[in-house]
Amino acid sequence: FFHFYAGICSALKLTVPSHTIHGIEGQPLHLSVDYNFNATASEIQIIWLFERSQSNPKYLLGSVNQRVVPDLEYQHKFTLIPPNASLRINPLHLSDEGNYIVKVNVHGNGTIAASQKIQVAVDVPVTKPTVHTEPSSGVVEYVGNITLKCTVDRGTRVAYQWMKNGKRLHAGPNYTFS
């Protein structure tokens, strides 16, 4: 005669965005994190770390039972958004691009822990383009070439597209692109 005891699985589920989060330089960015567990908790600890490639993770902030302990260097930049473990970054800089690691520890009848990684990319808005014409008069009658050069001062992932009368221009005998 055997007795089987069902062990209570005290799982901690930590949910983060699965894709890269794109933020805009100078704007706030919200990293949403949800957690739930089916154990009794006397203490819930949340820790946020940041890592760039080839560098050690840096502590940003942590909390125990919603009482936040920031790193003094970053205390005005990073905010923990209760009741869950979400993080607000404000303002976002290019140097904030990298991986954000969230770790949740639930202490009750033993400790359960989970951690997840969120990848953040920072986009710089494209500035208004300037177009230079050679020859500068822009007048070429019947013979000769005219060169139009388009540049932008700032911006990530810039793509150029030339249009004529609202229609896309393609390379051919009359147009070459470089």
Buried (B, 14 or more C-beta within 10 A) or exposed (E): EEEEEEEEEBEBEBBBEEEEBBBBBEEEBBBBBEBEBEBEBEEBBBBBBBBEEEEEBBBBBBBBEEEBBBBEEBEEBBBBEEEBBBBBBEEBEEEBBBBBBBBBBBBBEEBBEBBBEBBBEBBBEBEEEEEEEEEEEEEEEEEEEEEEEEEEEEEBEEEEEEEEEEEEEEEEEEEEEE
